[in-house]
Amino acid sequence: MAVVGTAHLDELQRKRLEEMCIIIDDHDRVIGCETKMNCHLNENIAKGLRHRSFSVLLFNMEDQLLVQERSDSKYTYAGYFSDSCSGHPLYNPEELEDKDDLGIRRAALRRLKAELGIPPEQISIKDIIFITRKHLKVQSDPIWGEHEIGYILFVRKNLTVNPDSREVKNYRYLSRKEMEELLAKGAQGKEKVTPWFVDMADFLFKMWDSLADVSPFIDHVKIHAS
């Protein structure tokens, strides 16, 4: 019997709901694990369940940002415009490793290859820079929601992109002006944009003029409020 709110999901998305996410406290300390499905049910979020996530901002060398339109079969924010690639580190030794932020960067590398179809020989963990962290708590609909501390990750490189259509409906590279226009349309209700992408907009635009050197924006101590 299908879980309420999953009727529109394809086989891949149903399978991914079984993945084990990392449960954290409000200081991003690991306290356990839970399925992706349970992490995103509002009834559990209301009880304080919080997980770790990441968002990748992928720029090409022309300083355009890859923005994706999420698949219609996603369990949250289906069909919304969003950051280049987002996801969750899994509860396993490789993606739990804190040293040099290797765990979260390994998770991002895994999803960049799987979701955007980037060839393994074109990208490595060294290309992924951890910038900072942000808290988010929001409902997608009466059933599904997000309560997470998200790692903002940065990549600037020309890459071959061949997205998995089960994950990504469409994508485009946007200039800063085009990104501003997309967010304006989102605010007017003319386009749908994920709340975590909207939430990082101020930070994104501050960084956009300095993509050749993002070191001034790196802060691994603070967890920014949404």
ZIZILIN-V844983 format. One record per pair of residues at least 24 apart in sequence whose ideal C-beta (glycine too) atoms are under 6 Angstrom apart, sorted by the first residue. I is the first residue (numbers start at 1). J is the second residue. If there is no record, write none. Layout:
BEGIN
i:I j:J
i:I j:J
END
This chain:
BEGIN
i:5 j:143
i:9 j:73
i:9 j:75
i:10 j:73
i:10 j:166
i:12 j:166
i:13 j:73
i:19 j:90
i:20 j:90
i:20 j:91
i:21 j:51
i:21 j:88
i:22 j:52
i:22 j:89
i:22 j:91
i:23 j:51
i:24 j:50
i:24 j:52
i:28 j:149
i:33 j:91
i:40 j:144
i:42 j:139
i:42 j:145
i:45 j:145
i:45 j:147
i:50 j:147
i:51 j:148
i:52 j:89
i:52 j:149
i:53 j:88
i:53 j:148
i:53 j:150
i:54 j:104
i:54 j:108
i:54 j:151
i:54 j:153
i:55 j:83
i:55 j:86
i:55 j:150
i:55 j:152
i:56 j:84
i:56 j:85
i:56 j:108
i:56 j:153
i:57 j:84
i:57 j:154
i:58 j:84
i:58 j:155
i:59 j:156
i:59 j:211
i:60 j:158
i:60 j:173
i:61 j:158
i:63 j:211
i:64 j:173
i:64 j:174
i:64 j:175
i:65 j:174
i:66 j:171
i:66 j:173
i:67 j:172
i:67 j:174
i:68 j:168
i:68 j:171
i:69 j:169
i:69 j:170
i:71 j:166
i:71 j:167
i:71 j:169
i:75 j:144
i:76 j:140
i:76 j:144
i:77 j:140
i:77 j:194
i:80 j:192
i:80 j:194
i:81 j:193
i:82 j:194
i:82 j:197
i:83 j:197
i:85 j:111
i:85 j:112
i:85 j:115
i:85 j:116
i:87 j:111
i:101 j:130
i:104 j:151
i:108 j:153
i:115 j:164
i:115 j:167
i:116 j:161
i:116 j:163
i:117 j:162
i:117 j:163
i:118 j:159
i:119 j:160
i:122 j:159
i:127 j:155
i:127 j:157
i:128 j:153
i:128 j:155
i:129 j:154
i:131 j:217
i:131 j:218
i:132 j:219
i:133 j:223
i:134 j:224
i:135 j:223
i:135 j:225
i:135 j:226
i:136 j:196
i:136 j:226
i:138 j:195
i:149 j:223
i:154 j:214
i:156 j:211
i:176 j:208
i:199 j:226
END
